[in-house]
C-alpha cells in the first residue's frame, strides 16, 4: 500500500511538469532590460499623471465585492483616476480574484501588472487551494529541483488567475535565530545553499510565465526587529554583506530575475544618512501611535540611492524592476510621510512604490516633486520605460483578462497537491530521538497536547486531529494558547499524568507584524511540568525550528517547518512509521544542533485503511 502511494506521488509530480508543458498560454519570461522594446518612444509619450500612476501598486483582496461597494470604488478610483500601474492581491479566493482582476484590467487604460506574495505557493494568499510548506522545508529536503517544480506550478496557477509578478523567492540568509519575520521563509543560513534554491525558484517562476522577485534586498536575515513594526538596524561591515547577505541576490541577478524587492533596513555600511523618527500621536518617536524602537536608524535601504542605484543597479548590474517593500510598514511610516517616502523611493531608483500608506497623497507629492524639479521627468521616464517594457514582454496586452473558464484545469490540480505533499513528507527532520520513542504505537494511551501562539489556529480540529483519531481512536486532545487560564494549564498537565505518551505539537510561527516568536505562557508552564513527569514526550514543531532553544530537554524533536495541512498529515504518517524521515537541518539551532543534522528513519508500518494518503 505504502509503495503504491509513493509511486503515485512520483508519477503525479512528473505529470505536473508534463501537463504544464503542454498548451502553455504563457511563454517563458526571458527579459533583457538592456534593450528596451523598440516601439517605446524615448520620451514615453503619456501625460505626466499617467506616468506617475504607473509607478504605484495598490492592495486588493480577491473576494466578492459589488461594484457599488466602497472597496471596489476605491480600487476603481486608483485604476481609472490615478492610473496606477499595478495591484497586489492579499487574502483571496481563486474565482473571485480572477473576476476582480478581469474587471480592473477592463477599466485600466494600460494593462495592470498584478502581483502577489506566493513564497509558499498559491495557498499563501488563496484560501481555497492547497497551502504548501515554507521555503526552509524545501531546503530541508536537499533537493533544489523541488523548488523549481513548485515555482513553475505556482507561476502557471498565478497567470491563470491574472497574476504576472510573484514576490518570491525570499533570498534572505537567516543567520539570526531570533529573527521574528524571516525564519522559515528563508531557505537557510548558508549563503551558497540559499543561492541554489533562489536560482531554482527564479527559473521555475519565470519559465512558468511570471516575474520572479527575490527579496528583501540587501538582506533581512540577520535582524531581530520586524520591519513591519520598526526600522531594523543591520550593523555589519561591507565585507560581511558581500560574504553573506548579497550572495543570493548576486546569484538571482545573474539568473535573470526580472524584479527585486528592497527591504526597509538601516544599513550604515551602505548609507549612514540619519533618518530620525517622526513623532507619534503621543509625542514619542514613531508614527501611527506605535513607538519606534530603533531611534538611531539611518536611511532605510528602500529610500537610499547608494543602496538601490549604487549597489543594486550599478555594482550588481541589475536592470529589471525595483519594487519597494510595502510602504505601509513601520520601518517607513515611523520616519517619513507617505508623500515624502514615495518621492525618496523614486529618487533612490525604485520603479514600483508598493502599497503607499496614502496613495492619493503620495501621487500628489510625486507630481509636485516633478513640477518643482526635485524629480526630473527623465528619472520618471526611466521607470515608466522599464514598467511598460516589462508588461509588453509579459504579453499583458494580449493576456490581461484571466482564463476563468480554465481555472479548474490549472489551479490546485492533483499533481500540484501531490507535489506539496511530497515536499512536506521529504522535509520532515528528526533533530533528536529518545531511544524507542518512534514510531508511536497505536495501542498506547496517547495525549495530543497542542500549544498554539494564536487563538484562531485550527490545529486540534484540522488534519492533525483527524489523522491521530484514525490511528488511535481513544486519543485525547488538549490545547493551550494565549487565552488559556491557569485552570486549563492544570487540566493539561493532569491529562498528561494519565497518558502513556504525550505528543506535543508546537504551532508557533513567524507572522508579519507580530514582532516576536514565542510560546504562550500557559503552554510554556504546562510543558515544563509535563517534562518533569518523566513520561515519553514526542514534540513536533509546526513552525519555527528554533523553539528547541526554549525547551532544550525535549527528548524527541521533529521539525515540520509549518502548520499547513499537508505538513500535519505528513508528520502524523512519519510519527507512526508509515513514511520515512530524511530531512536535514538547513540552519543551526545554537548549542543544540548543527546545520546538516537529521536522523534518518525508514518507514516501518502501513497507514490505516481509513486515512486518505496521497
Secondary structure as UniProt FT lines:
FT   HELIX           2..21
FT   TURN            22..23
FT   TURN            33..34
FT   TURN            38..39
FT   TURN            42..43
FT   HELIX           48..54
FT   STRAND          56..60
FT   TURN            67..68
FT   HELIX           70..76
FT   HELIX           77..81
FT   STRAND          86..89
FT   HELIX           94..107
FT   STRAND          113..116
FT   TURN            119..120
FT   HELIX           122..124
FT   TURN            127..128
FT   HELIX           135..141
FT   HELIX           144..161
FT   STRAND          165..166
FT   TURN            177..178
FT   HELIX           183..185
FT   HELIX           191..207
FT   TURN            208..209
FT   STRAND          211..217
FT   TURN            221..222
FT   TURN            227..229
FT   STRAND          232..233
FT   HELIX           238..243
FT   HELIX           245..254
FT   TURN            255..256
FT   STRAND          259..262
FT   STRAND          265..266
FT   TURN            268..270
FT   TURN            281..282
FT   STRAND          285..287
FT   TURN            288..289
FT   STRAND          290..291
FT   TURN            295..296
FT   HELIX           301..303
FT   HELIX           306..315
FT   STRAND          321..324
FT   TURN            327..328
FT   HELIX           330..333
FT   TURN            334..335
FT   HELIX           338..348
FT   STRAND          352..354
FT   HELIX           359..372
FT   HELIX           377..393
FT   TURN            394..398
FT   HELIX           404..406
FT   HELIX           407..410
FT   TURN            411..412
FT   HELIX           414..427
FT   STRAND          429..432
FT   TURN            435..436
FT   TURN            442..443
FT   STRAND          446..452
FT   TURN            455..456
FT   HELIX           459..461
FT   HELIX           463..471
FT   TURN            473..474
FT   STRAND          476..480
FT   TURN            482..483
FT   HELIX           486..497
FT   STRAND          501..507
FT   TURN            512..514
FT   HELIX           521..532
FT   TURN            533..534
FT   STRAND          536..541
FT   HELIX           545..549
FT   TURN            550..553
FT   STRAND          556..559
FT   HELIX           565..575
FT   TURN            576..577
FT   TURN            590..592
FT   TURN            595..596
FT   TURN            609..610
//
